[in-house]
Amino acid sequence: FEWGGAWILDPFAGSSTTGIAANLANRRYVGLDLETAYLDMGIQRRQEIEDPAIAAAYRAKISGFEPHVPLNSYLQEEVGVAYEKPPMMVDF
């Protein structure tokens, strides 16, 4: 399975680092924070990654970032662990 398009909820968004990673991995993101300064920073960072060069720089910072490798394949090939989706997990 692959989680592309899945929603990520971050109730303590801060500067939206989780949101940046979610967007780079083709996930949808909702970030919440009480401080509007942090929300503004997150919006600015989201706009920055529209630039392909900036998005590539962020991807380079994430060790082993592979946006198109499903979790089960990664675990099997890189970690050597067989993974099966738990029955209570729902694909979006």
N, C-alpha and C positions, 0 to 999 in steps of 0.2 A: 504494500500500500504506500501511498505518498500523500503527504499532508498539504500540498499546494492549495492555496485558497482558504485554509483553515483560519479561524479567528483566534487571536491571542489577546487576552484581557490582562492589562497591567494596572492594578488599582493604585499603585504608587509609582507613577510614571517617571518622575524626576525629569531628567533631560532626554528621556525617551531612547535610551540605548537599546532597550528591548525592542522598541518599535522599529529602530533602524535595522536591527538584525532580522526582525520579522519581515520587513519589506524586502530586504535583500534575498530572503529565502522564499519569496513569493507567498507570504502569508498576509492576511488582513490583521490590522492592529487597532485596538481601542485602548488609549491610555488615559488614566484619571489622576489628577493631582489637585491639591488644594491651593497650591501656589501658582498663580497665573504666570509668573516669570518663567517657571519651569515649562509650563505648557507652551508659552511663546518660543522658548528655546527648542522644544521638540518640533514645533511647526517649522521653524527655520531649518533645523537639521533634516527634516523630511523633504523640504524643498531643495536642499543642497544635493541630496542623492539622486535627483532627477538628472544631474549632470553625470554622464557615464564615467568620466574620469574620477570623480569623487566617489561614486558607487564602487568602482574598482579598487580605490584606495581603502575604503572601508572593508571590502571583502578580503583584501590582502592582510588586514589586521586580525582577521578571525582565523586562527590556526586551523588548518584542515578544512576550510569552508568549501563545501561541495553542494551547491544549491539544487542539484538534480539527482541526488543519490537518496533513494528511500531508506528510512531508518533500518528496516530489516536487512537490506543489502549491505549497508555500512557495517552493522553489527556482525554479520556473517563473514564478510571479506576482511575487514580491518581489525576486528576484535576477536573473531573466531567463535562467536556466540550465536547459536541458532535462536531466532526470535519469532514468536508467533503472537499475533495481536490478541490481547485478553478478550474474552467474550463480552465484557461489559463496555468495551471501548467502541465508540460509534464514529464512523468516518463522516466528515462533513461534506 
